[in-house]
């Protein structure tokens, strides 16, 4: 029995040429023309990389600040104490604390989207590894979320800083904005991410690094774009 799609999905699929590889601007224009859903969909960029994830230097991971943000209000929890608490509050952190905040999360509270911590908190915060780790929320020096400068880290996250990380299949998937954004805003966000991932190419990868790139919306068709 074949899977039945909605009329909206089929109308969108008819606008897409699956045999074609689009320029980035053209792909965004096509997806913007697809019939809308009842909610504001996200635009996702998906990469297939030519990497061997068994090699440590091929585990591509990094961050990028999207010029126009993600369209999502980011709730930031900051684990710190002393002078850093004031710095975090002034920078707009949603939740700030030390041991009491750790205990709250250990008890099941998870009302936040990102985590920042000062280096002196990491020993205590390691107790939350099994809770934060699987959700991709454990702070790390590699992503700038373990830092004495919590104010800058918070401002970057609020401005649209996103993390990307390759999976075991060599894929990276990142939402770069909402479909209510203008075509220009979506283009600049997607272009910034694509260039950042390309620049993360390991020196040991010879030949082709980015095998393919695709754009898709939360509930719509996918389009191949020039890698």
N, C-alpha and C positions, 0 to 999 in steps of 0.2 A: 504493500500500500504506500503510495507516494505521500510525502509530507505536504500538507496544505498550508500555503502562506496567506497572509492577509492581503486584501486588495491594495493597501498602502505599500506593503513590501514589494508586491509584484509590479506596481507602478514605478517604484524606485528602481527595481532591477532592470526594467525595460529601458531606463535611461543610461544604463551602464553597458559598455562594450567590454566583456570579460577577456577578449583576446588582445585588447589594447593596453599599452603602457602610457600613462598620462604624464604630462608635465605637472608639477606640484600645484600651480595656480589653477590649471584646468580641472584637476581632480577635485579640488576644494569647491570650484564653481559648480561642478556636477552634483556633488553631495549637498550643496546648499539648495539645489533645485529639487531635490527629492522631497515628496510630500512629508510634512512634519508629523511627529507623534504628539501625544498630549503632554509630554514633559520635554524639558530642554536637554536634548541628547549631548553626549560628549563626542568629540572627534578624537579618534585614537590612531596613533602611528605605530605600525608593527614592522620590526626589522627581522630578517633572517640573516645571521652573520656566519661567515666561514671561520669558525673557531673550534678549538678542541678544549672543551670545558674541563677536561682532566688536567690541563696545564694551568698553573696558577696565574701566569701572566695573560691568559686568555679569558679569565673571569672578568669580563668588562663590567665596570661599575662606576658610576659617577653621578654628578648633579648638574642641573642647568636651571638658570632663572629665566622663565618664559617672559618675554617683553610685556605681554598683556595679561599675565596671570593665568590661572586655571579656570576662573569663573566660580570657584568653590571657596567658601569661607573656611579657612584653615584654623582649627583650634589647636593651640600649641601648649603642651605641658612642659614645664622647665624644672628640672631637678637641680637645685643649687641651695646655697646658704650664704649668710653674711652679706657682703656688699653686692654680690651677684644678684641677690633677690631684688634689690632696688632697681638694678640695671634691667632685669627681666620685666619687671612691672612697668617701667617707663617705656620699654620697647613694645608693649602691648601683648605680653604673654597672657594666655587665658587662665592658666593655673600655675602657681609657683609654690615650691616647697621642698623639703628634704625628707627626713624619715617618715613624717606623717603622710606625705604624698605617696611614698613607696608602699606604706602599709595600706593605703586606700586602694591602690592598684592591685596589690596582692589579694585584697578582699573582693576583687571582681569589678571594680569601677574602671571603665574604659572610655570615658566621654571626651576623647581627644583624637586628633588626626596625625599629629607629629610630636616628637619628643626631642628636647635639647637637654644636655647635661654638662656641668662643669667636670673637668678631669677628676677632681677630688671626690666626686659622687659615684664614680663608676664601680668602685669596689662594692658599695652597698647596692647599687642598681643592678649588679650582676645577678642578684637574687630573683630579679624579674625576667631573666633571660627566656625562660620557658613560656612566659606570657607575652612579652613584647616581640621576641624573635620570630615566631611563626607569622605574626601580623606585619612583619617588616618595619617595626617601630623601634627596634633597639638602636640607640644612638651610636654613631661611629665617627672616629676622627676622619675617615676617608670621605664622608659626606658632609663634614663640617658641623655635625650635630653634637660632637664632644669638643667643647671649646671654652676657654676662659672668657671669650668675648660673646656672651650669650645674647647681648643686644643685637649685634649684627646678624647672628644666626636666626633670631626671631624675625627680624625685618625681612631677611631673604625669603624665609618660608611664607610669610604673609604676602610678599610681593609676587609669589608664584614659583618658588624654587621647587623643582621636582627631582626625584631620584630615578635613575634607570639602572637596571641590572640584568645581565644576560641569564637566561634559564638553561637547563641542561640540554635543551634541544637547539641552543644557539639563537633563541629568540629574545627580543626586547619589545615590550608593549607599554606605551605611555600615552595617557590622555593629555591633549595639548590645548584644551579649551572647550567651550560650549558652542553649540551650533547657532546660538543667538548672537555670537560674535560676528563682526563683519568679515568678509572674505580676506581683507587685508590683515586683520588681526590674527586670523587662523593661519594665514600663510606665514607671517613673521614668527609666530610661535612654533609652527611645524618646521620651518627652515632652520631656526635656531637649534632645535633638538637634533635634527638630521646632521647638521654640521658638527655639533658637539660629539655625537656618536661616531661619526667618521674620524674625527680627530683623536678618538680614544683607541685607534688601531694599534695593536701590539706590534713592536718592531719585528717579532718573529713570524708574523703572518706574511707570507709571500703571495703575490698575485691578488686576486679578488678578495676583498674583505666583506663588503656588504653585498650579499647575494641578491636580496630583494627587499623592497619597501612597499608597504600597502597602507592605504588610508581607509578607515571605516567609521561609521557612526554606531552608537550603542545598539540600535535596532535596524540598521540599514545594510546595504550591500558594501562589499569591499572593492577597492580599485588599486591596481598596481601603479606605482609611480616610478619615475626615473631614479635609480639608485645613485 
